[in-house]
Amino acid sequence: MPIVSDFYGISIEIRYNEHNPPHFHATYGEYEAQFDFDGNIINGEFPPKKARMVAVWAEMRREDLEINWDLAKNDQKPKRIEPLR
């Protein structure tokens, strides 16, 4: 499970051979959620303030997320994505 970005205590992962729809996993402390590329939670729980940060990041980095999704689907290592600053 390669971490592709981390910021403000949040880790973002894109996992190999995942199912559709395209998504990424975010962890923060004991919280874990799956987010779609629009920044919406599709599974799990996340603190609201941190979820908004993830949503802003996803909006800014959507193209990078799509590239990494394609890499991971093809069993290739996803690339690092610029964190939220």
N, CA, C and O atoms as a DFTB+ gen file, in Angstrom:
340 C
 N C O
     1  1       0.835      -1.169       0.000
     2  2       0.000       0.000       0.000
     3  2       0.888       1.243       0.000
     4  3       1.221       1.764       1.064
     5  1       1.261       1.705      -1.149
     6  2       2.155       2.853      -1.202
     7  2       1.459       4.156      -0.808
     8  3       0.377       4.480      -1.300
     9  1       2.104       4.883       0.081
    10  2       1.626       6.209       0.443
    11  2       2.069       7.150      -0.666
    12  3       3.257       7.246      -0.975
    13  1       1.100       7.847      -1.264
    14  2       1.423       8.752      -2.363
    15  2       1.516      10.199      -1.906
    16  3       2.083      11.038      -2.606
    17  1       0.960      10.498      -0.727
    18  2       1.066      11.852      -0.200
    19  2       0.758      11.819       1.288
    20  3       0.056      10.931       1.772
    21  1       1.290      12.793       2.002
    22  2       0.935      12.945       3.407
    23  2       1.044      14.417       3.788
    24  3       1.957      15.127       3.367
    25  1       0.093      14.845       4.591
    26  2       0.033      16.247       5.009
    27  2      -0.852      16.363       6.246
    28  3      -1.887      15.705       6.348
    29  1      -0.433      17.205       7.175
    30  2      -1.195      17.496       8.389
    31  2      -1.650      16.235       9.118
    32  3      -2.759      16.188       9.650
    33  1      -0.801      15.221       9.141
    34  2      -1.118      13.973       9.830
    35  2      -1.983      13.009       9.040
    36  3      -2.342      11.943       9.541
    37  1      -2.321      13.367       7.818
    38  2      -3.152      12.540       6.939
    39  2      -2.247      11.818       5.952
    40  3      -1.379      12.436       5.336
    41  1      -2.444      10.514       5.800
    42  2      -1.711       9.735       4.795
    43  2      -2.678       9.319       3.694
    44  3      -3.803       8.900       3.967
    45  1      -2.232       9.437       2.458
    46  2      -3.043       9.082       1.293
    47  2      -2.385       7.899       0.590
    48  3      -1.190       7.925       0.296
    49  1      -3.175       6.867       0.326
    50  2      -2.677       5.668      -0.349
    51  2      -3.526       5.356      -1.573
    52  3      -4.736       5.586      -1.588
    53  1      -2.873       4.834      -2.587
    54  2      -3.569       4.214      -3.717
    55  2      -3.063       2.786      -3.761
    56  3      -1.864       2.537      -3.882
    57  1      -3.991       1.861      -3.662
    58  2      -3.624       0.448      -3.539
    59  2      -3.691      -0.251      -4.884
    60  3      -4.492       0.097      -5.752
    61  1      -2.830      -1.246      -5.033
    62  2      -2.778      -2.027      -6.263
    63  2      -4.037      -2.871      -6.431
    64  3      -4.638      -3.326      -5.458
    65  1      -4.418      -3.065      -7.688
    66  2      -5.520      -3.958      -8.055
    67  2      -6.810      -3.658      -7.309
    68  3      -7.515      -4.582      -6.903
    69  1      -7.125      -2.405      -7.123
    70  2      -8.363      -2.027      -6.466
    71  2      -9.520      -2.120      -7.453
    72  3      -9.330      -2.130      -8.669
    73  1     -10.698      -2.187      -6.904
    74  2     -11.924      -2.253      -7.695
    75  2     -12.385      -0.845      -8.035
    76  3     -11.962       0.124      -7.405
    77  1     -13.245      -0.736      -9.026
    78  2     -13.849       0.558      -9.372
    79  2     -14.948       0.874      -8.388
    80  3     -15.463      -0.050      -7.758
    81  1     -15.330       2.095      -8.221
    82  2     -14.881       3.284      -8.922
    83  2     -13.506       3.729      -8.429
    84  3     -13.074       3.335      -7.346
    85  1     -12.822       4.546      -9.220
    86  2     -11.515       5.046      -8.784
    87  2     -11.633       5.758      -7.429
    88  3     -12.549       6.550      -7.204
    89  1     -10.693       5.459      -6.545
    90  2     -10.716       6.037      -5.209
    91  2      -9.336       5.945      -4.581
    92  3      -8.431       5.305      -5.116
    93  1      -9.196       6.599      -3.432
    94  2      -7.968       6.483      -2.659
    95  2      -8.343       6.327      -1.195
    96  3      -9.471       6.612      -0.792
    97  1      -7.391       5.877      -0.417
    98  2      -7.593       5.664       1.010
    99  2      -6.872       6.762       1.774
   100  3      -5.734       7.104       1.453
   101  1      -7.526       7.306       2.773
   102  2      -6.917       8.308       3.639
   103  2      -6.985       7.805       5.077
   104  3      -8.005       7.267       5.508
   105  1      -5.897       7.984       5.812
   106  2      -5.885       7.634       7.230
   107  2      -5.449       8.853       8.031
   108  3      -4.627       9.662       7.601
   109  1      -6.038       8.942       9.209
   110  2      -5.698       9.998      10.156
   111  2      -5.950       9.420      11.546
   112  3      -7.098       9.234      11.952
   113  1      -4.867       9.138      12.272
   114  2      -5.028       8.489      13.574
   115  2      -5.751       7.166      13.409
   116  3      -5.342       6.315      12.619
   117  1      -6.838       7.000      14.167
   118  2      -7.587       5.740      14.076
   119  2      -8.649       5.759      12.981
   120  3      -9.359       4.772      12.790
   121  1      -8.761       6.877      12.258
   122  2      -9.764       7.007      11.201
   123  2      -9.200       6.543       9.857
   124  3      -8.034       6.774       9.537
   125  1     -10.055       5.887       9.088
   126  2      -9.706       5.524       7.716
   127  2     -10.962       5.628       6.872
   128  3     -12.044       5.211       7.284
   129  1     -10.799       6.192       5.681
   130  2     -11.924       6.314       4.760
   131  2     -11.427       6.200       3.328
   132  3     -10.267       6.474       3.019
   133  1     -12.338       5.789       2.478
   134  2     -12.085       5.796       1.043
   135  2     -12.777       7.031       0.473
   136  3     -13.923       7.328       0.810
   137  1     -12.068       7.739      -0.387
   138  2     -12.590       8.951      -1.016
   139  2     -12.601       8.750      -2.527
   140  3     -11.694       8.129      -3.083
   141  1     -13.628       9.276      -3.190
   142  2     -13.579       9.302      -4.650
   143  2     -12.715      10.488      -5.074
   144  3     -12.266      11.266      -4.233
   145  1     -12.489      10.621      -6.361
   146  2     -11.580      11.663      -6.838
   147  2     -12.199      13.061      -6.780
   148  3     -11.523      14.049      -7.069
   149  1     -13.484      13.152      -6.407
   150  2     -14.118      14.438      -6.160
   151  2     -13.989      14.844      -4.696
   152  3     -14.425      15.927      -4.306
   153  1     -13.386      13.968      -3.883
   154  2     -13.187      14.272      -2.473
   155  2     -14.324      13.861      -1.565
   156  3     -14.363      14.268      -0.404
   157  1     -15.259      13.056      -2.074
   158  2     -16.382      12.576      -1.273
   159  2     -16.017      11.263      -0.580
   160  3     -15.366      10.403      -1.173
   161  1     -16.430      11.116       0.658
   162  2     -16.224       9.847       1.363
   163  2     -17.190       8.822       0.792
   164  3     -18.397       9.054       0.735
   165  1     -16.642       7.675       0.366
   166  2     -17.495       6.612      -0.157
   167  2     -17.556       5.416       0.782
   168  3     -18.396       4.531       0.616
   169  1     -16.664       5.391       1.772
   170  2     -16.675       4.316       2.753
   171  2     -15.799       4.748       3.928
   172  3     -14.748       5.356       3.728
   173  1     -16.221       4.442       5.130
   174  2     -15.430       4.734       6.305
   175  2     -15.839       6.033       6.980
   176  3     -16.847       6.647       6.629
   177  1     -15.034       6.437       7.957
   178  2     -15.301       7.653       8.715
   179  2     -14.034       8.492       8.792
   180  3     -12.917       7.975       8.803
   181  1     -14.244       9.813       8.845
   182  2     -13.120      10.741       8.888
   183  2     -13.585      11.999       9.603
   184  3     -14.734      12.407       9.432
   185  1     -12.723      12.626      10.402
   186  2     -13.122      13.874      11.056
   187  2     -13.485      14.932      10.000
   188  3     -12.767      15.083       9.012
   189  1     -14.582      15.658      10.199
   190  2     -15.049      16.606       9.175
   191  2     -13.995      17.613       8.716
   192  3     -13.860      17.838       7.514
   193  1     -13.260      18.215       9.617
   194  2     -12.255      19.214       9.222
   195  2     -11.175      18.573       8.355
   196  3     -10.760      19.155       7.352
   197  1     -10.719      17.386       8.730
   198  2      -9.690      16.691       7.946
   199  2     -10.262      16.208       6.620
   200  3      -9.554      16.191       5.613
   201  1     -11.540      15.813       6.605
   202  2     -12.176      15.383       5.352
   203  2     -12.237      16.540       4.366
   204  3     -12.047      16.340       3.166
   205  1     -12.501      17.752       4.856
   206  2     -12.509      18.926       3.967
   207  2     -11.124      19.164       3.387
   208  3     -10.993      19.530       2.219
   209  1     -10.086      18.958       4.199
   210  2      -8.717      19.127       3.702
   211  2      -8.430      18.111       2.598
   212  3      -7.830      18.446       1.576
   213  1      -8.862      16.874       2.811
   214  2      -8.661      15.830       1.798
   215  2      -9.416      16.200       0.527
   216  3      -8.897      16.020      -0.574
   217  1     -10.630      16.714       0.666
   218  2     -11.426      17.096      -0.506
   219  2     -10.749      18.210      -1.299
   220  3     -10.720      18.164      -2.529
   221  1     -10.210      19.201      -0.614
   222  2      -9.499      20.293      -1.295
   223  2      -8.277      19.742      -2.018
   224  3      -8.015      20.094      -3.168
   225  1      -7.532      18.877      -1.337
   226  2      -6.343      18.273      -1.938
   227  2      -6.731      17.481      -3.192
   228  3      -6.081      17.604      -4.230
   229  1      -7.794      16.665      -3.095
   230  2      -8.219      15.839      -4.236
   231  2      -8.604      16.709      -5.428
   232  3      -8.290      16.378      -6.572
   233  1      -9.283      17.817      -5.159
   234  2      -9.662      18.716      -6.243
   235  2      -8.428      19.292      -6.940
   236  3      -8.390      19.409      -8.165
   237  1      -7.429      19.645      -6.145
   238  2      -6.202      20.222      -6.701
   239  2      -5.351      19.188      -7.437
   240  3      -4.622      19.537      -8.365
   241  1      -5.436      17.948      -7.041
   242  2      -4.543      16.897      -7.548
   243  2      -5.256      15.812      -8.352
   244  3      -4.732      14.709      -8.507
   245  1      -6.430      16.115      -8.854
   246  2      -7.229      15.100      -9.549
   247  2      -6.462      14.436     -10.701
   248  3      -6.495      13.213     -10.836
   249  1      -5.785      15.217     -11.517
   250  2      -5.054      14.641     -12.649
   251  2      -3.995      13.651     -12.162
   252  3      -3.835      12.576     -12.739
   253  1      -3.276      14.014     -11.106
   254  2      -2.271      13.108     -10.539
   255  2      -2.919      11.837      -9.991
   256  3      -2.368      10.746     -10.136
   257  1      -4.084      11.976      -9.365
   258  2      -4.799      10.806      -8.850
   259  2      -5.194       9.866      -9.989
   260  3      -5.048       8.650      -9.872
   261  1      -5.688      10.423     -11.073
   262  2      -6.088       9.597     -12.219
   263  2      -4.898       8.868     -12.826
   264  3      -5.007       7.699     -13.195
   265  1      -3.770       9.549     -12.931
   266  2      -2.557       8.909     -13.449
   267  2      -2.140       7.765     -12.532
   268  3      -1.820       6.672     -13.000
   269  1      -2.143       8.015     -11.243
   270  2      -1.751       6.981     -10.286
   271  2      -2.726       5.820     -10.267
   272  3      -2.313       4.673     -10.098
   273  1      -4.010       6.095     -10.436
   274  2      -5.003       5.013     -10.479
   275  2      -4.679       4.072     -11.642
   276  3      -4.708       2.852     -11.481
   277  1      -4.373       4.633     -12.802
   278  2      -4.025       3.813     -13.962
   279  2      -2.744       3.009     -13.717
   280  3      -2.663       1.841     -14.095
   281  1      -1.752       3.630     -13.089
   282  2      -0.518       2.898     -12.766
   283  2      -0.815       1.721     -11.842
   284  3      -0.382       0.598     -12.100
   285  1      -1.550       1.981     -10.772
   286  2      -1.838       0.930      -9.790
   287  2      -2.671      -0.197     -10.395
   288  3      -2.452      -1.367     -10.080
   289  1      -3.629       0.147     -11.265
   290  2      -4.433      -0.880     -11.931
   291  2      -3.558      -1.825     -12.746
   292  3      -3.891      -2.997     -12.923
   293  1      -2.437      -1.306     -13.241
   294  2      -1.524      -2.097     -14.059
   295  2      -0.330      -2.618     -13.264
   296  3       0.727      -2.921     -13.818
   297  1      -0.529      -2.714     -11.940
   298  2       0.503      -3.241     -11.035
   299  2       1.811      -2.461     -11.098
   300  3       2.887      -3.025     -10.898
   301  1       1.718      -1.175     -11.374
   302  2       2.885      -0.307     -11.366
   303  2       2.819       0.593     -10.137
   304  3       1.737       0.941      -9.665
   305  1       3.976       0.961      -9.633
   306  2       4.036       1.767      -8.421
   307  2       3.529       3.189      -8.687
   308  3       4.019       3.869      -9.589
   309  1       2.546       3.632      -7.898
   310  2       2.074       5.020      -8.041
   311  2       3.175       6.009      -7.659
   312  3       4.062       5.692      -6.866
   313  1       3.108       7.180      -8.218
   314  2       4.104       8.233      -7.949
   315  2       3.646       9.110      -6.774
   316  3       2.458       9.173      -6.459
   317  1       4.591       9.770      -6.148
   318  2       4.268      10.708      -5.073
   319  2       3.484      11.882      -5.648
   320  3       3.705      12.301      -6.784
   321  1       2.569      12.401      -4.843
   322  2       1.738      13.542      -5.236
   323  2       2.004      14.666      -4.233
   324  3       2.099      14.428      -3.029
   325  1       2.123      15.869      -4.738
   326  2       2.385      17.044      -3.909
   327  2       1.354      17.133      -2.775
   328  3       0.157      16.982      -3.019
   329  1       1.802      17.374      -1.555
   330  2       0.866      17.474      -0.432
   331  2       0.120      18.810      -0.423
   332  3       0.458      19.734      -1.162
   333  1      -0.881      18.884       0.417
   334  2      -1.571      20.137       0.668
   335  2      -0.685      20.989       1.552
   336  3      -0.135      20.494       2.536
   337  1      -0.539      22.235       1.225
   338  2       0.312      23.140       2.019
   339  2      -0.503      24.308       2.521
   340  3       0.028      25.181       3.207
